[in-house]
Amino acid sequence: MLLNEEQIIDWLKKKIKIKSKEIITKIGDDTAVLKWNKDFYFLLTNDIVIDGIHFEKEKISPEKIGRKSLAVNISDIAAMGGIPFYALVSLGLPSAHANFVSGIYKGISKLAKEFNVDIIGGNTSKSPTLFIDIFLTGKVEKNLLKLRSGAKPGDKIYITGSLGGSIQGKHYNFQPRVKEARQIIKKYPVSSMMDVSDGLSSDLTRLAKASNAGFILYLDNIPVSKSAVKVSKTEKEAVFHALNDGEDYEILFTIDKKYSRKVFKKTDSVPISLIGEITTEKKYIGIFKNQKIKITPEGFDHFKNI
Amino acid sequence: MLLNEEQIIDWLKKKIKIKSKEIITKIGDDTAVLKWNKDFYFLLTNDIVIDGIHFEKEKISPEKIGRKSLAVNISDIAAMGGIPFYALVSLGLPSAHANFVSGIYKGISKLAKEFNVDIIGGNTSKSPTLFIDIFLTGKVEKNLLKLRSGAKPGDKIYITGSLGGSIQGKHYNFQPRVKEARQIIKKYPVSSMMDVSDGLSSDLTRLAKASNAGFILYLDNIPVSKSAVKVSKTEKEAVFHALNDGEDYEILFTIDKKYSRKVFKKTDSVPISLIGEITTEKKYIGIFKNQKIKITPEGFDHFKNI
């Protein structure tokens, strides 16, 4: 039997029991949360980028590959309301040309500096396939931690930035939303949060499942990126891209509806859009031009084509 | 210009500066050591196993691959005197057959249970090459922490177990020396410690370099494993295997010579051999049948054949 990524995670959730009482998250969250000291939780996350899957090394500079490998991890920490701090960098290299290796590290280091991330160790190995696997730690004030599981029926659903068409370049250049996520959490009573890495349709379904709820998505309100518009012939096609493309690395979050009038339309640096609501009924519904449609998690599943 | 693993690490050491004062190790150590609380340091390590490099998936069960992927990481924690506790498991899979994935996790879980390691998260992705990259955290009492950099001229050099021929099977089945390393540290004034993963010749050279010293290796005293003897025609060939094969995952350590008479010949579960001494002069010398020979780091370098 062949499994997809979701099935593997579901299987792991059943199979692997976390024993430690210091860990307050479950298998399936992007980031593990560990009790640490009286003010902070310690965050542990990791994310891989692999040649042929997440980038194509013939088509892109080693600097951009390096940058992306760290950015996807910083985004995971941002999604919890956290601040990243230490990274271990694991490198699998088909060959070790000095320029290529230094290019990758240049890309990693530059972004690391920007986000005050310290590279404290790692690992290199020969590998038939080029990959970079980064292990990133972070911290978050106890009162600022957000999980994907906290959404309540009636909560409104929001997203930062715009979605879709990231294959046009954004997936190399996106800015992890550390500052924006923390700004949002400090301003509003956020009930749940996650980053959109596999596509809004997949990730919102995950958020709803983790929160034991459903959702109605206002498809006409989804902020469609210029790149998605550019590659689309119709409005519907553009919305489909925004819904399913993945690798947007924007922040998805929910807030109790009674505060919804108070939510500003942007943080200091990025727009915020109201795109739906959480429902008691565990259905995943979209409304497009007053028509109801069924939302399936069509976002990028790395195993789909197997 | 092509680089080998040692050159990449040397380059990184020069290039990457750790800013945080919470980190007490440098790039190049197997494990990063982080200040934590008044009694303990926090340890962070990671090690990859890759198909075609560290195992061959056609020739070995997924359980053994999984076991090895965690065991190499536990060995890194053991080498610091630490106790492993949390793991994140990153899996790159060419295809996701249920039996294969569950076999890998079975291998990981069984060893995790044995060493009280909690799997708290991770990551799966499609990948052209199968690999498992584990990030393992650990803790060590402040007074028990050992680094590879503490050896002093005159110190005697010791090794647990036996060396060589691990390709015959030991590299899948070895027992990480957590208990033994801690027993040794508690009993004797150990000045430096590391695990032998790439071969005694490579790893002892690293220990000497990190300690700003040289060594004389008593080649006649090296505990040669049965597997190394089996594959060798002469005694010299067997010693060469013990010196250079790698993947032994035994513990290499040094103790002030004035305690050397008191060092027992075994821990509760494994023999200990006296195999050399640290020298002021930064030369790497072996003595075999009263003949001096030059030791070069011939241990396994993953980039050597590129």
Chai-1 contact restraints between the chains, C-beta under 6 A:
chainA,res_idxA,chainB,res_idxB,connection_type,confidence,min_distance_angstrom,max_distance_angstrom,comment,restraint_id
A,M1,B,A98,contact,1.0,0.0,6.0,A-B,restraint_1
A,L2,B,A96,contact,1.0,0.0,6.0,A-B,restraint_2
A,L3,B,A96,contact,1.0,0.0,6.0,A-B,restraint_3
A,L3,B,A98,contact,1.0,0.0,6.0,A-B,restraint_4
A,E5,B,T124,contact,1.0,0.0,6.0,A-B,restraint_5
A,I8,B,T124,contact,1.0,0.0,6.0,A-B,restraint_6
A,I16,B,I119,contact,1.0,0.0,6.0,A-B,restraint_7
A,I18,B,D118,contact,1.0,0.0,6.0,A-B,restraint_8
A,I18,B,I120,contact,1.0,0.0,6.0,A-B,restraint_9
A,K19,B,D118,contact,1.0,0.0,6.0,A-B,restraint_10
A,S20,B,D118,contact,1.0,0.0,6.0,A-B,restraint_11
A,I23,B,I120,contact,1.0,0.0,6.0,A-B,restraint_12
A,A32,B,I120,contact,1.0,0.0,6.0,A-B,restraint_13
A,A32,B,G121,contact,1.0,0.0,6.0,A-B,restraint_14
A,N46,B,L88,contact,1.0,0.0,6.0,A-B,restraint_15
A,N46,B,S90,contact,1.0,0.0,6.0,A-B,restraint_16
A,N46,B,N123,contact,1.0,0.0,6.0,A-B,restraint_17
A,N46,B,F135,contact,1.0,0.0,6.0,A-B,restraint_18
A,D47,B,N123,contact,1.0,0.0,6.0,A-B,restraint_19
A,I48,B,S90,contact,1.0,0.0,6.0,A-B,restraint_20
A,I48,B,N123,contact,1.0,0.0,6.0,A-B,restraint_21
A,I48,B,S125,contact,1.0,0.0,6.0,A-B,restraint_22
A,I50,B,S125,contact,1.0,0.0,6.0,A-B,restraint_23
A,I50,B,S127,contact,1.0,0.0,6.0,A-B,restraint_24
A,G52,B,P128,contact,1.0,0.0,6.0,A-B,restraint_25
A,I53,B,K126,contact,1.0,0.0,6.0,A-B,restraint_26
A,L88,B,N46,contact,1.0,0.0,6.0,A-B,restraint_27
A,S90,B,N46,contact,1.0,0.0,6.0,A-B,restraint_28
A,S90,B,I48,contact,1.0,0.0,6.0,A-B,restraint_29
A,S90,B,D133,contact,1.0,0.0,6.0,A-B,restraint_30
A,S95,B,I306,contact,1.0,0.0,6.0,A-B,restraint_31
A,A96,B,L2,contact,1.0,0.0,6.0,A-B,restraint_32
A,A96,B,L3,contact,1.0,0.0,6.0,A-B,restraint_33
A,A96,B,F303,contact,1.0,0.0,6.0,A-B,restraint_34
A,A98,B,M1,contact,1.0,0.0,6.0,A-B,restraint_35
A,A98,B,L3,contact,1.0,0.0,6.0,A-B,restraint_36
A,D118,B,I18,contact,1.0,0.0,6.0,A-B,restraint_37
A,D118,B,K19,contact,1.0,0.0,6.0,A-B,restraint_38
A,D118,B,S20,contact,1.0,0.0,6.0,A-B,restraint_39
A,I119,B,I16,contact,1.0,0.0,6.0,A-B,restraint_40
A,I120,B,I18,contact,1.0,0.0,6.0,A-B,restraint_41
A,I120,B,I23,contact,1.0,0.0,6.0,A-B,restraint_42
A,I120,B,A32,contact,1.0,0.0,6.0,A-B,restraint_43
A,G121,B,A32,contact,1.0,0.0,6.0,A-B,restraint_44
A,N123,B,N46,contact,1.0,0.0,6.0,A-B,restraint_45
A,N123,B,D47,contact,1.0,0.0,6.0,A-B,restraint_46
A,N123,B,I48,contact,1.0,0.0,6.0,A-B,restraint_47
A,T124,B,E5,contact,1.0,0.0,6.0,A-B,restraint_48
A,T124,B,I8,contact,1.0,0.0,6.0,A-B,restraint_49
A,S125,B,I48,contact,1.0,0.0,6.0,A-B,restraint_50
A,S125,B,I50,contact,1.0,0.0,6.0,A-B,restraint_51
A,S125,B,H302,contact,1.0,0.0,6.0,A-B,restraint_52
A,K126,B,I53,contact,1.0,0.0,6.0,A-B,restraint_53
A,K126,B,H302,contact,1.0,0.0,6.0,A-B,restraint_54
A,K126,B,F303,contact,1.0,0.0,6.0,A-B,restraint_55
A,S127,B,I50,contact,1.0,0.0,6.0,A-B,restraint_56
A,P128,B,G52,contact,1.0,0.0,6.0,A-B,restraint_57
A,P128,B,T129,contact,1.0,0.0,6.0,A-B,restraint_58
A,T129,B,P128,contact,1.0,0.0,6.0,A-B,restraint_59
A,T129,B,T129,contact,1.0,0.0,6.0,A-B,restraint_60
A,D133,B,S90,contact,1.0,0.0,6.0,A-B,restraint_61
A,D133,B,D133,contact,1.0,0.0,6.0,A-B,restraint_62
A,F135,B,N46,contact,1.0,0.0,6.0,A-B,restraint_63
A,F135,B,F135,contact,1.0,0.0,6.0,A-B,restraint_64
A,H302,B,S125,contact,1.0,0.0,6.0,A-B,restraint_65
A,H302,B,K126,contact,1.0,0.0,6.0,A-B,restraint_66
A,F303,B,A96,contact,1.0,0.0,6.0,A-B,restraint_67
A,F303,B,K126,contact,1.0,0.0,6.0,A-B,restraint_68
A,I306,B,S95,contact,1.0,0.0,6.0,A-B,restraint_69
